Amino acid sequence: VSTQSTGIVPQSAVGFEHRSDLSKHASQTDAAKGFGGKYGVQSDRVDKSAHNFEEQTEINQYKTKIDVKGDVKNFKSRFENFGAAAEEENKKRVAEEKRKREVEFKKQVEDGKKKAEAQQRAEEEQGAREEETIRKQEDEKRGRQNDRAG
């Protein structure tokens, strides 16, 4: 229904200048309650596993051994030992890598031999088949010649 045609404005209609005020939530009105508030979180709604700031706990920190009194020669020998240990470890890695390569190479050689043997057997079988067909053809020729002669 158009207001221009009837000229009557509904009571629920308000103009653009109207501002409605919403009532505040209970946690916004009372500072002692709600989301933290003046006195913190409401105690009846605290998670059982939550801790507060008054609770003090012991922190177990680990202690590292630092040899401050160590001799300079001892210090030098330590670094030399580190270098020797690293070198020994590198040698072990190289030896292991070499062993892996040798095993892989041997496997490839064996596979190559097996393929070559299989190919040779196939060629021999093919040759035997060809010889057999040649013999049959020669026998057939001889049989024909004997039939003509006889």
N, C-alpha and C positions, 0 to 999 in steps of 0.2 A: 504494500500500500504506500503510495507516494505521499509525502507530507505537503507537497505543493498543491496537489489536487484537493486535499481535505483541509489543509491549513491547521491541522491539529498535530502537536508535537508530543510523542510518547513520553511518559514520565521517566522511563529508564534511560533516555537519551541525555547525554551530557555534552557540553561544548569542548572545544580544544583547550580552553583555559582551565578546565577542571583538572586537579591533581589529587589522586587518591593516596592516602597514607596507609601503608600496611602495618599491622602490628608486629612487633619484634618477637623473635623466638625467645623461649624462656632462658636459654643459655646466653642470649644477648642482653637481657634485662638485668639478671642477677649475676654480678661478677664473682660471687662465691661458688657458683655452680657451672656446669657445662664443660665446654671444650678446654680444659685446663683451668680457666678462670683465675681468680685472685689467689686461691689456695691450692691450686693444682687439680689433678684429675680426681673425680669423685671416687672415694675409697671403695664404695660398694660395686664399682664397675671396673676395677683394676684387674688385669689378667694375673692369674696366679703365678705365672712364670716371669712376670715383670719385676724389675729391680728398681729401687729408688736411689737417689744420690747420697743418702745418709749411710747406705750399706758400704762397708769397707771390705775388700777382699785382698788377700795376699797374692802377689804376682811372683810366679816362679821364673826367675830369669836365669838363663844358663851362663856359666862362666867359662871363658876361653882360657886356655893355658898360654901364657905369654912368657917366654923365657927372656927376661930383660937382662939377666946376669950372664947370658951366654958369651962365650969367648969368640973373638973375631975369627980365629982359625976354625972353630966349630961351625960358625955361621957360613964361612966359605965352603967348608966340606959339605955342609948341608945342601947348598946350591949345586955343588958338583954332583952330589948323589942324586938330586932331582934330575939333572941333565942326563946322568948315566941311566937312571930308571926310565926316563922318556925315550932315550935311544934304544934301550933294550926292548921296550914295548913296541917301538917302531919296527925293530928287527923281527919281532914275533909276528906283527901284522903282515910284513912283507913275506915272511916264510909261509904264513897261512894262505895269503893270496896266491903265492906261487904254487902251493900244493893244490889249491882249488883249480887253477888254470891247467895244471898237469892232468888232474883227474878229468877235467872237461875235454882236454885234447885227446886223452886216451879213449874216452867215450866216443868222440867224433871219429877217431881212427877205426875203432871197432865197428861203428855204424857204417863207415865207408867200406870196410872189408866185407861186411855182411851184404851190402848192396852190390858190390862187385861180384861176390860169389853167386848171389841170386841172379844177377844179370848173365853171368857165365853159364849157369845151369839152364836159364831160359834159352840162351843161344844154342847150347848143346841139344836141348830138346827140340828146338826149331830145326836144327841141322838133321837130327835123327828123323824127324817127320818128313823133311824134304827128301832124304835118302830113301825113305820108305815109299814115298809117292813116285820117285824115279824108278825104283824097282818094280812097282806095280805097273807103271807105264811100259817098261821094257818087257815084262812078262806078258802083258796084253799084246804087244807087238809080235812077240814070238808066237803067241797063241794064234794070232791072225795069220802069220806067215805059215804056220803048220797047217792051219785049216785050208789055206790056198794050195799048198803043196800036196796035201793029202786027199 
